[in-house]
Amino acid sequence: MKKEQVLEIVKEVLELGSKKEVEAKLAEFDKLIKAFAEKLEIGDKAKIGSFVEMEAQHVEAKHKEARVGRNPRTGLPVNIDAKDVPAQDVIKIKATKALVR
C-alpha cells in the first residue's frame, strides 16, 4: 500500500478535511508510540488498543565468527570478518490477532 492510499484511508475514517490534518493526526500517533516505548521497562508489555503489542527486551552481547559470504551482484565469495555485537535494549512491536484477516 502506498503512502497516498494510507493517508486517504485515515482521512476517510477520521473524517478529516485536508492532507495536513491527516499528517498531523499521524504525527500525534507517532508521538504516542514513542512515549509508550520510552516508558517501558525491560520485561514490561503494553497493549495499545486491540491491535498493537509492545515489549521491552534486553538482547545480550554476542560474538559473530568470521565466515564466507557471496557478493549478490557477481556471485563471488567474500570474506566477512568476525565481529562483536554489543548488548542492547530493544522494543519489539507486533500486531495482535485483531489485525489478522
C-alpha positions as CSV (number, residue, x, y, z in Angstrom):
1,M,0.0,0.0,0.0
2,K,1.4,3.4,-0.9
3,K,1.6,6.4,1.4
4,E,-1.2,8.2,-0.5
5,Q,-3.5,5.3,0.0
6,V,-2.8,5.2,3.7
7,L,-3.4,8.9,4.0
8,E,-6.7,8.6,2.1
9,I,-8.0,5.8,4.4
10,V,-7.0,7.8,7.5
11,K,-8.8,10.8,6.1
12,E,-12.0,8.9,5.4
13,V,-12.1,7.0,8.8
14,L,-11.3,10.1,10.9
15,E,-13.4,12.3,8.7
16,L,-10.6,14.9,8.2
17,G,-10.6,17.6,5.6
18,S,-7.1,18.1,4.4
19,K,-3.9,16.2,3.9
20,K,-2.2,18.4,6.6
21,E,-4.8,17.4,9.2
22,V,-4.2,13.7,8.4
23,E,-0.4,14.1,8.7
24,A,-0.9,16.0,12.0
25,K,-3.0,13.1,13.4
26,L,-0.4,10.5,12.2
27,A,2.3,12.7,13.9
28,E,0.3,12.6,17.1
29,F,0.0,8.8,16.9
30,D,3.8,8.6,16.3
31,K,4.4,10.6,19.5
32,L,2.1,8.3,21.4
33,I,4.0,5.2,20.2
34,K,7.3,6.8,21.1
35,A,6.0,7.8,24.6
36,F,5.0,4.2,25.2
37,A,8.4,2.9,24.1
38,E,10.2,5.4,26.4
39,K,8.2,4.4,29.5
40,L,8.5,0.6,29.1
41,E,11.0,-1.1,31.4
42,I,12.8,-4.3,30.4
43,G,10.3,-7.2,30.6
44,D,7.2,-4.9,30.5
45,K,4.5,-5.3,27.9
46,A,2.0,-2.7,26.8
47,K,-1.1,-3.2,24.6
48,I,-2.3,-0.2,22.5
49,G,-5.9,-0.6,21.7
50,S,-6.7,-4.0,20.4
51,F,-4.2,-4.1,17.6
52,V,-0.6,-3.4,18.8
53,E,1.5,-5.0,21.5
54,M,4.9,-3.6,22.6
55,E,7.5,-5.4,24.7
56,A,10.8,-4.2,26.1
57,Q,13.6,-6.8,25.9
58,H,17.3,-6.9,26.6
59,V,19.5,-8.6,23.9
60,E,22.8,-9.9,25.2
61,A,26.1,-9.1,23.6
62,K,27.3,-11.8,21.2
63,H,30.3,-12.7,19.0
64,K,29.8,-13.5,15.3
65,E,32.6,-15.7,13.8
66,A,34.3,-14.9,10.5
67,R,32.6,-16.5,7.5
68,V,32.5,-16.6,3.8
69,G,29.6,-14.8,2.1
70,R,28.7,-14.1,-1.5
71,N,28.6,-10.9,-3.4
72,P,25.0,-10.7,-4.7
73,R,25.9,-8.9,-7.8
74,T,28.8,-11.1,-9.0
75,G,28.3,-14.3,-7.0
76,L,31.9,-14.4,-6.0
77,P,32.9,-15.4,-2.4
78,V,33.6,-12.6,0.0
79,N,35.3,-12.9,3.4
80,I,33.3,-11.4,6.2
81,D,35.3,-10.6,9.3
82,A,34.4,-11.7,12.8
83,K,32.8,-9.0,15.0
84,D,31.3,-8.4,18.4
85,V,27.7,-7.2,18.6
86,P,27.1,-5.1,21.7
87,A,24.2,-5.7,24.1
88,Q,21.2,-3.5,23.6
89,D,17.7,-2.9,24.8
90,V,15.0,-3.2,22.1
91,I,11.3,-2.6,21.8
92,K,9.5,-5.3,19.9
93,I,6.2,-4.2,18.3
94,K,3.8,-6.7,16.9
95,A,0.3,-6.8,15.6
96,T,-2.3,-8.7,17.6
97,K,-4.8,-11.2,16.3
98,A,-7.3,-8.3,15.8
99,L,-5.3,-7.3,12.7
100,V,-5.2,-10.8,11.2
101,R,-7.7,-11.4,8.5
